[in-house]
Amino acid sequence: MGKVAFVFPGQGAQAVGMGRDIYEADALAKQVFERADEALGYSLSSIIFNGPEAELKITYHTQPALLTTSIAYLELFKAKGLQPDFVAGHSLGEYSALVAAGVLGFEDAVRTVRARGEFMDQAVPSGLGAMAAVLGAERDALQQLCKEISGAVGVVELANLNCPGQIVVSGSKDGVQALVERGKEIGAKRVIPLEVSGPFHSSLMKPASDRLSAVLLDLPMQTAAVPVVANVTARPVLEPHEIRGLLVDQVYSSVLWEDSVAWLIEQGVDTFVEIGSGTVLAGLIKKIDRSVKIYSINSKEAIDQFQLEPTV
């Protein structure tokens, strides 16, 4: 068998009721949700299980909610005995990966992503930032158009390089709107404005990263037990001092997801296990390389039925 990577989803994967099945069925999973509630001083689990959806979608609830759900599934999944060779997470999911790799304690991670969500929420006044998904455009051509619009209209930058033909842009409302209107010029099939509360992973998030930097400075971190592939570089990292710097940069830098997955495959990873709500990452990984095996651990049933397919 080739190597295994555990991957963890980020914002957009949340759903009211996620993780309820394992909360009700397993004491260990239930404990994870209870530890999150205690660390935050309010009932995050109630928002996760009961909503309303509008409440769960507020970024400072979404971020700890997704992290908690991923770690609850991970705790249960550990009983299967499968050890990862690498871990990675999409944006917020990188914090789940850092918990999985033993870099961050769970409670510290929950409090940190709650603060990260607050800082991101406050960095740009509501309505001034925007994001859009660009389908079918070449990366270099899109980068060039973003530069042109940023100089003439308003900031718009590459935010998430998700998979071939799917790139999310982020920036000022006017900049993103201009890109929506001009996407066809570079061969984009569609440009879809996203319902988000801010221009994540753009330079407009710099104030949030500065504030996060102060929080990360005091955060206890251990050397990673397995390499964590960082969003900012699409390369592995192990040491706390490097990880801190990359987490600060990650707030306003592009998420190099396609590059991260491609690098993992180059290292011999042929099995990806997505741990947490939804199947967003499974969908992206399939578009990057159809030959790899992908498992989504997003329910008790998925854990119960999990069995590695034998490699031919």
Backbone torsions as a table, in degrees:
resi	resn	phi	psi	omega
1	MET	NA	146.4	176.7
2	GLY	-77.2	-164.0	-178.0
3	LYS	-86.5	162.3	-175.3
4	VAL	-120.3	136.7	172.6
5	ALA	-120.8	132.5	169.7
6	PHE	-92.8	130.7	179.7
7	VAL	-126.4	148.9	-171.1
8	PHE	-128.4	132.2	-175.1
9	PRO	-75.2	161.5	178.2
10	GLY	-116.4	-163.2	-176.8
11	GLN	-56.3	141.6	-176.1
12	GLY	108.3	-20.9	-179.7
13	ALA	-89.4	-7.5	-174.3
14	GLN	-68.6	149.6	175.3
15	ALA	-151.9	137.4	176.7
16	VAL	-59.6	131.4	179.5
17	GLY	96.1	-4.7	-179.2
18	MET	-62.0	136.7	177.4
19	GLY	80.5	-5.9	-178.1
20	ARG	-60.6	-37.9	-177.9
21	ASP	-60.1	-41.5	-179.2
22	ILE	-79.8	-29.6	175.9
23	TYR	-59.1	-43.0	-176.7
24	GLU	-79.6	-23.4	-172.4
25	ALA	-99.8	-18.7	-170.4
26	ASP	-140.0	128.5	-176.5
27	ALA	-64.1	-36.6	-179.0
28	LEU	-65.5	-44.5	179.0
29	ALA	-66.3	-41.5	179.6
30	LYS	-58.5	-39.9	-179.4
31	GLN	-61.0	-37.0	179.7
32	VAL	-61.1	-47.3	178.9
33	PHE	-62.8	-39.7	179.7
34	GLU	-66.5	-37.8	177.9
35	ARG	-64.7	-36.4	177.4
36	ALA	-65.9	-45.2	178.6
37	ASP	-57.4	-43.9	-178.0
38	GLU	-67.4	-41.5	-178.6
39	ALA	-64.2	-33.4	-176.0
40	LEU	-93.3	-20.9	-179.8
41	GLY	79.6	17.1	172.9
42	TYR	-152.7	167.7	-174.5
43	SER	-85.7	82.7	173.9
44	LEU	-61.0	-39.0	-176.8
45	SER	-60.7	-33.9	177.8
46	SER	-64.4	-40.1	177.4
47	ILE	-66.9	-40.4	-179.9
48	ILE	-62.7	-47.5	-172.8
49	PHE	-82.7	-32.5	-172.0
50	ASN	-115.0	-11.3	-177.6
51	GLY	73.4	-147.3	1.1
52	PRO	-66.4	163.5	-176.2
53	GLU	-56.9	-39.8	-179.2
54	ALA	-59.1	-34.1	179.7
55	GLU	-72.2	-44.0	-179.8
56	LEU	-65.3	-30.0	-177.1
57	LYS	-76.8	-13.3	176.4
58	ILE	-65.5	126.6	-166.6
59	THR	-56.7	-33.8	-179.5
60	TYR	-77.9	-8.3	167.4
61	HIS	-94.8	-41.7	-177.2
62	THR	-56.3	-45.1	-172.4
63	GLN	-64.9	-52.6	176.5
64	PRO	-66.3	-28.8	-179.5
65	ALA	-65.8	-44.1	179.9
66	LEU	-69.2	-40.4	177.6
67	LEU	-60.4	-46.9	-178.3
68	THR	-62.2	-44.4	-179.7
69	THR	-63.0	-44.3	178.8
70	SER	-60.9	-43.9	-176.8
71	ILE	-71.1	-32.8	175.9
72	ALA	-63.1	-45.3	176.9
73	TYR	-65.0	-38.4	179.0
74	LEU	-61.7	-44.2	-179.8
75	GLU	-56.7	-42.4	-179.2
76	LEU	-71.6	-39.3	-176.0
77	PHE	-68.6	-26.0	-179.1
78	LYS	-55.8	-29.7	-179.6
79	ALA	-60.6	-20.7	178.9
80	LYS	-73.0	-15.3	174.6
81	GLY	79.5	5.8	-179.5
82	LEU	-81.8	126.9	-179.8
83	GLN	-104.8	133.5	178.1
84	PRO	-80.9	150.4	171.7
85	ASP	-88.0	-27.0	178.1
86	PHE	-144.8	158.4	169.9
87	VAL	-131.8	153.6	176.9
88	ALA	-157.1	157.1	176.9
89	GLY	-143.4	151.8	-179.1
90	HIS	-87.9	111.1	179.0
91	SER	56.5	-112.6	177.3
92	LEU	-51.4	-35.2	-178.0
93	GLY	-58.8	-19.0	177.8
94	GLU	-62.4	-30.7	177.5
95	TYR	-69.3	-37.6	174.8
96	SER	-62.8	-41.1	178.4
97	ALA	-62.2	-38.2	179.8
98	LEU	-68.8	-33.3	173.7
99	VAL	-67.7	-44.4	-179.4
100	ALA	-60.9	-33.3	-178.5
101	ALA	-87.3	1.7	177.8
102	GLY	78.9	11.9	180.0
103	VAL	-75.1	-45.2	-177.6
104	LEU	-114.7	141.6	169.0
105	GLY	-71.9	150.2	-174.7
106	PHE	-59.7	-50.5	-178.2
107	GLU	-60.3	-41.8	177.9
108	ASP	-60.5	-42.3	-178.9
109	ALA	-64.5	-42.5	-179.8
110	VAL	-61.2	-46.7	-179.8
111	ARG	-65.8	-36.8	-178.3
112	THR	-67.7	-44.0	-178.5
113	VAL	-72.9	-27.2	172.1
114	ARG	-61.8	-46.8	178.4
115	ALA	-64.4	-42.3	178.4
116	ARG	-56.8	-43.6	178.4
117	GLY	-62.2	-42.9	178.8
118	GLU	-63.3	-44.9	-178.6
119	PHE	-63.4	-41.4	-180.0
120	MET	-66.8	-37.8	-179.7
121	ASP	-65.2	-35.3	-174.5
122	GLN	-92.1	-9.7	-172.7
123	ALA	-66.9	-36.9	-177.5
124	VAL	-130.1	125.3	179.9
125	PRO	-55.1	141.8	-176.9
126	SER	-51.8	135.0	176.8
127	GLY	91.1	-10.6	-178.0
128	LEU	-94.1	-17.1	179.7
129	GLY	-115.1	162.9	179.9
130	ALA	-157.2	165.3	174.7
131	MET	-140.3	155.7	177.1
132	ALA	-149.4	147.8	176.4
133	ALA	-94.3	127.6	-179.8
134	VAL	-106.7	119.7	-176.5
135	LEU	-108.0	129.7	171.6
136	GLY	87.1	9.0	-180.0
137	ALA	-99.1	151.4	174.1
138	GLU	-77.8	142.0	-176.0
139	ARG	-56.8	-48.9	-175.0
140	ASP	-65.4	-41.1	-179.7
141	ALA	-65.7	-39.2	179.3
142	LEU	-67.4	-41.2	177.7
143	GLN	-58.0	-43.1	-179.5
144	GLN	-64.1	-44.0	179.6
145	LEU	-64.7	-40.1	177.7
146	CYS	-59.4	-44.0	179.6
147	LYS	-60.2	-44.7	-178.8
148	GLU	-61.1	-48.8	-178.7
149	ILE	-66.9	-40.1	179.9
150	SER	-59.1	-38.4	-179.2
151	GLY	-72.6	-30.9	-171.9
152	ALA	-102.5	-34.3	-170.4
153	VAL	-117.3	-55.0	-176.7
154	GLY	173.6	159.7	-175.0
155	VAL	-55.0	128.3	166.3
156	VAL	-147.8	130.1	-172.2
157	GLU	-139.2	160.9	175.8
158	LEU	-72.5	124.0	-176.3
159	ALA	-104.8	-53.6	-178.5
160	ASN	-126.5	114.9	174.4
161	LEU	-94.9	88.9	-164.5
162	ASN	-82.3	-47.1	-178.2
163	CYS	-167.9	169.4	-179.9
164	PRO	-55.2	127.4	177.5
165	GLY	81.4	6.2	175.6
166	GLN	-138.2	105.6	179.8
167	ILE	-128.7	133.7	177.0
168	VAL	-98.8	133.1	175.4
169	VAL	-107.4	158.2	-174.4
170	SER	-148.7	149.5	177.2
171	GLY	161.3	-149.7	-179.3
172	SER	-71.9	155.6	-179.5
173	LYS	-56.6	-44.8	-178.2
174	ASP	-68.3	-40.3	179.6
175	GLY	-63.3	-45.9	-179.7
176	VAL	-66.9	-40.4	178.9
177	GLN	-60.5	-41.5	178.2
178	ALA	-62.3	-38.9	179.5
179	LEU	-68.7	-38.5	176.4
180	VAL	-57.1	-42.5	-177.5
181	GLU	-73.4	-29.5	-172.9
182	ARG	-106.9	1.5	-177.2
183	GLY	-54.9	-36.4	-178.4
184	LYS	-59.9	-29.1	-179.0
185	GLU	-57.3	-31.3	-177.6
186	ILE	-105.9	16.5	174.6
187	GLY	87.7	11.8	176.8
188	ALA	-66.0	133.9	178.1
189	LYS	-72.0	-44.0	179.1
190	ARG	-148.8	150.3	170.2
191	VAL	-127.3	115.9	-171.7
192	ILE	-111.1	113.6	175.3
193	PRO	-59.9	138.4	-177.7
194	LEU	-102.2	147.8	175.3
195	GLU	-84.3	93.0	179.8
196	VAL	-133.3	162.8	-176.6
197	SER	-92.9	-2.1	-179.7
198	GLY	-171.2	169.5	-179.4
199	PRO	-84.9	70.7	-174.9
200	PHE	-64.2	150.7	178.7
201	HIS	55.8	36.6	169.8
202	SER	-126.6	167.5	-178.4
203	SER	-63.6	-16.6	177.1
204	LEU	-67.3	-14.5	179.4
205	MET	-87.7	3.5	-178.6
206	LYS	-53.5	-42.3	178.3
207	PRO	-59.1	-35.5	178.6
208	ALA	-68.0	-39.9	-178.4
209	SER	-68.5	-34.7	177.6
210	ASP	-62.8	-42.1	179.7
211	ARG	-70.2	-37.6	178.8
212	LEU	-65.3	-35.4	180.0
213	SER	-54.4	-42.2	179.9
214	ALA	-65.2	-36.6	179.1
215	VAL	-69.8	-43.1	-176.6
216	LEU	-67.7	-27.6	-179.0
217	LEU	-58.1	-37.4	-176.7
218	ASP	-96.9	3.6	-173.8
219	LEU	-84.5	123.8	177.8
220	PRO	-64.8	130.6	178.1
221	MET	-135.0	144.5	175.9
222	GLN	-109.8	160.8	172.7
223	THR	-62.6	138.0	-177.0
224	ALA	-64.7	136.5	178.0
225	ALA	-74.3	-29.6	172.6
226	VAL	-133.5	153.5	-178.0
227	PRO	-61.7	136.4	176.5
228	VAL	-104.7	122.2	179.8
229	VAL	-84.9	116.6	-172.4
230	ALA	-81.3	140.9	178.4
231	ASN	-58.6	-39.1	-170.7
232	VAL	-71.7	-33.4	-174.6
233	THR	-114.7	-16.6	-172.9
234	ALA	57.8	32.7	179.1
235	ARG	-134.6	160.3	-175.1
236	PRO	-76.0	149.7	178.0
237	VAL	-140.3	145.3	-177.9
238	LEU	-127.6	-33.1	-168.5
239	GLU	-91.9	136.4	-177.9
240	PRO	-52.1	-42.3	-176.2
241	HIS	-64.3	-35.2	177.3
242	GLU	-72.5	-42.0	-177.9
243	ILE	-60.9	-44.0	179.0
244	ARG	-55.3	-49.9	-178.6
245	GLY	-61.0	-41.7	-178.9
246	LEU	-68.6	-34.9	178.0
247	LEU	-68.1	-34.0	176.1
248	VAL	-66.8	-48.4	-178.9
249	ASP	-64.9	-32.6	-174.6
250	GLN	-58.3	-32.2	-176.4
251	VAL	-60.5	-35.4	-176.2
252	TYR	-117.6	8.6	-178.5
253	SER	-107.5	165.1	177.2
254	SER	-67.5	143.0	172.2
255	VAL	-88.2	109.9	-176.6
256	LEU	-88.3	66.4	-174.1
257	TRP	-71.1	-46.6	179.4
258	GLU	-58.2	-43.6	-180.0
259	ASP	-65.3	-38.2	180.0
260	SER	-63.3	-46.0	-179.5
261	VAL	-66.1	-42.3	179.0
262	ALA	-60.9	-41.3	178.9
263	TRP	-64.0	-42.9	179.4
264	LEU	-60.5	-41.7	179.8
265	ILE	-64.9	-38.6	176.0
266	GLU	-60.2	-31.4	179.8
267	GLN	-80.4	-0.2	178.4
268	GLY	100.4	10.4	176.3
269	VAL	-73.4	123.2	176.2
270	ASP	-122.5	1.4	-179.9
271	THR	-133.9	120.8	177.2
272	PHE	-112.4	131.9	177.4
273	VAL	-117.2	109.9	178.5
274	GLU	-87.0	122.7	-173.7
275	ILE	-118.5	112.6	-179.0
276	GLY	137.9	-170.1	-173.9
277	SER	-66.1	138.5	170.5
278	GLY	79.0	-167.5	-178.3
279	THR	-138.2	25.9	-176.1
280	VAL	-57.8	-48.8	-175.0
281	LEU	-69.7	-35.4	176.9
282	ALA	-57.9	-43.2	179.2
283	GLY	-62.1	-43.0	-179.6
284	LEU	-67.7	-43.6	-177.3
285	ILE	-63.4	-38.8	177.0
286	LYS	-59.0	-37.1	-179.2
287	LYS	-75.1	-20.7	178.8
288	ILE	-82.8	-42.3	179.8
289	ASP	-156.7	110.9	-176.2
290	ARG	-72.9	-14.1	-172.6
291	SER	-82.7	-15.6	-177.0
292	VAL	-82.8	157.6	177.4
293	LYS	-91.1	138.1	-178.8
294	ILE	-132.2	130.4	176.3
295	TYR	-120.1	136.8	176.0
296	SER	-107.7	114.9	179.2
297	ILE	-97.6	86.6	-173.4
298	ASN	-131.7	16.4	176.6
299	SER	-162.7	162.8	177.1
300	LYS	-63.0	-38.4	179.5
301	GLU	-60.5	-41.7	179.7
302	ALA	-62.8	-36.6	178.6
303	ILE	-70.4	-46.1	-179.3
304	ASP	-59.0	-38.0	-174.4
305	GLN	-89.5	-6.4	-173.2
306	PHE	-61.7	129.2	175.4
307	GLN	-153.8	125.6	179.9
308	LEU	-65.3	130.9	174.5
309	GLU	-69.7	137.7	177.6
310	PRO	-66.4	139.7	177.7
311	THR	-81.0	136.8	-176.7
312	VAL	-75.4	NA	NA
